[in-house]
Amino acid sequence: MANEKFSLEYQSGKAAFERGEYRASIEHLTTARNLVNLSSRLGGEVQMWLVMAYEAAGQKAEAIALCQQLTSHPDLDTSKQGKDLLYILQAPQLTRPAEWMTNIPDLGAIAESDDRESYVYRSFSDRKQPSLGLVPEPLDPAEINTKDNQFVWLAVGLVSLTLGGLIWFGL
């Protein structure tokens, strides 16, 4: 009976995590954690999922604390994964330049009486595209050289001579 409850809670926790429901995932995985031997391989798996759920839910301190416990787990794979994950969790956050980010308009701020589609269309169509300074100058048709420079006839002649030579020498 306890094994079935563990399995149900563990699978529910993983499914909730994959759907992006991190708080529900934490609840299910915590319940599953209380029903399993923590020093077993399966207990390590549950705790690793719990670390990821904590991190995804913004509970970084809890994620780091649990991950530090996992670095001394009896299962070698779990211990190694815990060390690797702890290294990632404790890494400094890099700042991204503002021009790398895209601002997405908050459509929830629009009143229900407004037309949402026209708002989205306006916000993207009115946005000015960045200029790279590569705007070509307009060409004057009088400046274009339209004289035949005989290059095509030279190329046809060279190809004909090459093919004729290959046929003549039987290669």
Buried (B, 14 or more C-beta within 10 A) or exposed (E): EEEEEBBBBBEBBBEBBEEEBBEBBBBBBBBBBEBBEBEBEBBBBBBBBBBBBBBBBEBEEBBBEBBBEBBEBEBEEBBEBBBEBBEEBEEEEEEEEEEEEEEEEEEEEEEEEEEEEEBEEEEEEEEEEEEEEEEEEEEEEEEEEEEEEEEEEEEEEEEEEEEEEEEEEEE
